[in-house]
């Protein structure tokens, strides 16, 4: 984020201040913020020159100069969608904002069109029995069940690789040899794969204690039965910008009470809400963790991810949520598997 701070500009700035910002930044653009640090526009060298030609001075405000309908992308937008927006609008940089409109980073089209390998490790939890998908999982581990024309786990690995995350660790247990045989060392998928083996149930966080070489930088942990097109690069950026120790992806879940709900005070009825809808955020099974979490993880013991977050919160360390608005499906039941088959072609 520090590299973008130098091109941020308040909407109350003068042209002289704007020129300093634009000249200092390599992108030749300034991002204009309001008093709440929300992105409200963009300003280029060309915008300023046109203002000066129209009689403005260096002490004039930028208020009438900056472009007030900038093309923005949400932190949840996929790489493909951001590229489409940039090309359609014929722009070379596009600000990425969170749901509140705060700047997360600036994507450059040249960067988007090439994939640079990143060192951050991806740890995929593929050891579950998949009992709710019997008989499909009787002879095949759930991560190898085909959705579309390929195993679920292959789609997950391809999605990470698309963003440059090519160092993959797969935690295996049930029918581990089938998974190892299919993916091997990952070379044919353009990634590097190694394995950890759970000989007993250890929980999503507990399995991390089996890693031979602990990551030295933030890393991903994800269940291997999820289909999503979340932008993993933006997820990592969000974690880093917020200086988080543990980041959990969350998904909004609605539950409608099938009855009229009565609110009372004593025996008096205060209100009646007919079939109200309650909204919750639920754990989406995707995490970014900083290396210091290993201080909490016991050796060779069951330890689940919610407990890790509870312990981090108890110690007043920073843990945050990352809302997912893009496609996400947990393939836990037969109905989910059928839904994935119907949606795969359109989404992926």
Residue pairs with C-beta under 8 A, 6 or more apart in sequence:
1 104
1 105
1 240
1 241
4 31
4 103
4 105
4 106
6 21
6 24
6 25
7 21
7 22
7 24
7 25
7 27
7 29
7 30
7 31
7 106
8 21
8 30
8 31
8 33
8 103
9 17
9 18
9 21
9 30
9 31
9 32
9 33
9 43
9 62
10 32
10 33
10 34
10 35
11 32
11 33
11 34
11 40
11 41
11 62
11 63
11 66
12 61
12 63
13 21
13 32
13 61
13 62
14 58
14 59
14 60
14 61
14 62
15 48
15 51
15 52
15 56
15 57
15 58
15 59
15 60
15 61
15 62
15 65
16 58
16 59
18 30
18 43
18 48
18 62
18 65
19 45
19 48
19 58
21 30
22 28
22 29
22 30
22 43
22 44
22 45
22 48
27 93
27 106
27 108
28 44
28 45
29 42
29 43
29 44
29 93
30 42
30 43
30 44
30 66
31 39
31 41
31 42
31 95
31 103
31 106
32 39
32 40
32 41
32 42
32 43
32 62
32 66
33 39
33 40
33 103
34 40
37 102
37 103
38 100
38 101
38 102
39 70
39 72
39 95
39 97
39 101
39 102
39 103
40 66
40 68
40 70
41 66
41 67
41 68
41 69
41 70
42 66
42 67
42 70
42 95
43 62
43 65
43 66
43 67
47 65
47 66
47 67
48 62
48 65
50 65
51 60
51 62
51 64
51 65
56 65
70 95
71 85
71 86
71 89
71 91
71 94
72 94
72 95
72 96
72 97
72 101
73 81
73 82
73 85
73 94
73 95
73 96
73 97
73 107
74 96
74 97
74 98
74 99
74 325
75 96
75 97
75 98
75 99
75 104
75 231
75 234
75 235
75 237
75 238
75 322
76 230
76 231
76 234
76 323
76 324
76 325
76 326
77 85
77 96
77 231
77 234
77 326
78 229
78 231
78 326
79 112
79 162
79 163
79 231
79 233
82 94
82 96
82 107
82 112
82 231
83 109
83 112
83 113
85 94
86 92
86 93
86 94
86 107
86 109
86 112
87 109
91 109
92 108
92 109
92 110
93 106
93 107
93 108
93 109
94 106
94 107
94 109
95 103
95 105
95 106
96 103
96 104
96 105
96 106
96 107
96 234
96 237
97 103
97 104
98 104
98 238
99 323
104 234
104 237
104 238
104 241
105 234
105 237
105 241
115 161
115 162
115 163
115 164
116 164
117 164
117 166
118 163
118 164
118 165
118 166
119 167
119 217
120 165
120 167
120 215
120 217
120 218
120 219
120 220
120 236
121 167
121 168
121 169
121 215
121 219
121 220
122 160
122 165
122 167
122 168
122 169
122 219
122 220
122 222
123 168
123 169
123 170
123 171
123 208
123 211
123 219
123 220
123 221
123 222
124 143
124 153
124 156
124 157
124 168
124 169
124 170
124 171
124 222
124 223
124 224
125 171
125 204
125 207
125 221
125 222
125 223
125 224
126 141
126 142
126 143
126 153
126 170
126 171
126 172
126 179
126 224
127 171
127 172
127 173
127 174
127 176
127 198
127 207
128 142
128 173
128 174
128 224
128 225
129 137
129 174
130 136
130 137
130 141
130 142
130 145
130 174
130 225
131 137
132 332
132 333
132 334
133 142
133 145
133 331
133 332
133 333
133 334
133 337
136 142
136 145
136 334
136 337
137 145
140 175
140 178
141 172
141 174
141 175
141 176
141 178
141 179
142 152
142 224
142 225
142 331
143 151
143 152
143 153
143 179
143 224
143 225
144 151
144 152
144 153
144 175
144 178
144 179
144 182
145 151
145 152
145 331
145 337
146 152
147 155
147 227
147 331
147 337
147 340
147 341
147 344
148 155
148 341
148 344
148 345
148 348
151 182
152 224
152 225
152 226
152 227
152 331
152 340
153 170
153 179
153 183
153 224
154 183
154 189
155 227
155 348
156 222
156 224
156 226
156 227
157 168
157 183
157 186
157 189
157 191
157 193
158 189
159 228
159 229
159 232
160 166
160 168
160 191
160 220
160 232
161 189
161 190
161 191
163 231
163 232
163 233
164 233
165 220
165 232
166 186
166 190
166 191
166 192
167 191
167 192
168 186
168 191
168 192
168 193
168 194
169 193
169 194
169 195
169 196
169 211
170 179
170 183
170 193
170 194
170 195
170 196
170 224
171 195
171 196
171 197
171 198
171 207
171 210
172 179
172 180
172 195
172 196
172 197
172 198
173 197
173 198
173 199
176 195
176 197
180 195
183 189
183 193
184 193
185 192
185 193
185 194
186 192
186 193
196 207
196 210
196 211
196 212
197 210
198 207
198 210
200 302
201 302
202 209
202 210
202 300
202 301
202 302
202 303
203 302
203 303
203 304
203 305
203 307
204 221
204 223
204 304
204 305
205 221
205 293
205 296
205 297
205 303
205 304
205 305
205 307
205 308
206 297
206 298
206 301
206 302
206 303
206 304
208 221
208 293
208 294
208 297
209 294
209 297
209 298
209 299
209 300
209 301
209 303
210 300
214 291
214 294
215 291
216 291
217 291
218 236
218 239
218 240
218 288
218 289
218 290
218 291
219 288
219 289
219 291
220 232
220 235
220 236
220 286
220 287
220 288
221 286
221 287
221 288
221 289
221 305
222 285
222 286
222 287
223 285
223 286
223 330
225 330
225 331
225 332
226 284
226 285
226 286
226 328
226 329
226 330
226 331
227 327
227 328
227 329
227 331
227 340
227 344
227 347
227 348
228 284
228 286
228 324
228 326
228 327
228 328
228 329
229 326
229 327
229 347
229 348
230 249
230 286
230 324
230 326
230 328
231 326
235 247
235 249
235 286
235 288
235 322
236 288
238 247
238 320
238 322
239 247
239 288
239 290
239 320
239 322
242 318
242 320
243 318
244 288
244 290
244 318
244 319
244 320
245 289
245 290
245 292
245 293
245 312
245 317
245 318
245 319
246 287
246 288
246 289
246 290
246 293
246 308
246 309
246 312
246 317
246 319
246 320
247 287
247 288
247 289
247 319
247 320
247 321
247 322
248 283
248 284
248 286
248 287
248 305
248 309
248 319
248 320
248 321
248 322
249 283
249 284
249 285
249 286
249 287
249 321
249 322
249 323
249 324
250 281
250 282
250 283
250 284
250 321
250 322
250 323
250 324
251 281
251 282
251 284
251 323
251 324
251 328
252 279
252 280
252 281
252 282
252 323
253 279
253 280
253 281
253 282
254 277
254 278
254 279
254 280
255 277
255 278
255 280
256 275
256 276
256 277
256 278
257 275
257 276
257 277
257 278
258 275
259 275
260 272
260 273
260 274
260 275
261 272
261 273
261 274
261 275
261 276
262 269
262 271
262 272
263 269
263 270
263 271
263 272
263 273
264 270
281 321
281 323
283 305
283 306
284 324
284 328
284 330
285 330
286 324
287 305
288 322
292 317
293 308
293 312
296 308
296 311
296 312
297 303
297 308
309 319
312 319
313 319
327 343
327 347
329 336
329 339
329 340
329 343
330 336
331 337
331 340
